[in-house]
Amino acid sequence: SIAAQVGLNGALQSLNIISVIQSAQVMDNLISVLFGRSCSLNLSPFANTWPEAGVDETIAGSTQVFSCFNTNDLTRGNGWGCHVVVS
């Protein structure tokens, strides 16, 4: 009974965290639609790469501490993918 309660509470807390992240991503996309781009403070800047003709190119905005890009246009990859950002 206690294990079931702990499991249920853990699952509900995980759902809350995921819902907050999804809401923030939707707001980022809305800001990009309205203003053409969204800006963020990147707390973990490291190079995300995009394979182009056999060469890995660094995605714009992935290595900068402060960056702005259109979150609705991800044809060249997501500069904030796998990063901790505050937008």
N, C-alpha and C positions, 0 to 999 in steps of 0.2 A: 504494500500500500504506500509506504514512504517512497520506495523507488519509483512507483508510478507517478506520484505527485512531483517528485524531482524531475522526472522525464517530461511531464506535461509542462511544468513551469519553464524548463529549459527550452522546449519547443516554442512556447508562446513568446518568450523573450527574444529568441532568434527571429521570429516573425516580426516583432516590433522593430528590431534593428534593420532588417531588410526593407521594411516599409519606409523607414526614415530615409535610407539611402536612395530608394527608388523615387521618393518625393523630391529629394534634392536634385536628382538627375533630370526629372521632368521640369523643375524650375529652371535649371541651367539651359535646357533646350528652349524653354519659353523666352528666356532672356536673349538667347542667340537668334531666335526668330524676330524678336522686336528690335534688337540693336545690332544684329549682324555678327556678334561674337559675345562670348562670355569670358570673364577673367577670373584667375584663381591664383592663390598662393600655394605653391607646390612644396610640401614639407619633405618629400623624398625624391629630389630630382636625380634621375638616372636615365640613361639613353634607352628609349624604346626604338626599335628598328623596324623598317619596312623593306621587305625584299623587292627590289626593282631590277630586273634584267640580270639576275644573279649577283647583285651587289646589295648589301644591307645598308640602307640609308637611314640616318637618324630622323625620327619624326619631329617636326617642328613643335616646340613648346615642352618637350619631354625633359630637357636638361636645364631649363630655366627655373629659377625660384618663383618669378612672377611671369605669367604668360597669359595671352588671350588668343582664342581661336573659335571658329564656328563649330559648336558641338553637334550641329546637324549635318555637317559635311565631313564624313569620316572616310572619304575615298583614299586618302593618304595615311590612314591610321589615326588612332586616338592618342594624342600627346599625353593625356592624363591617365591612360589605361594602366592598371596595376600600381598607381601612385596614391599617396595620401595627400589630398588637396582640400583647401578651404576656399570655397567660391562664394 
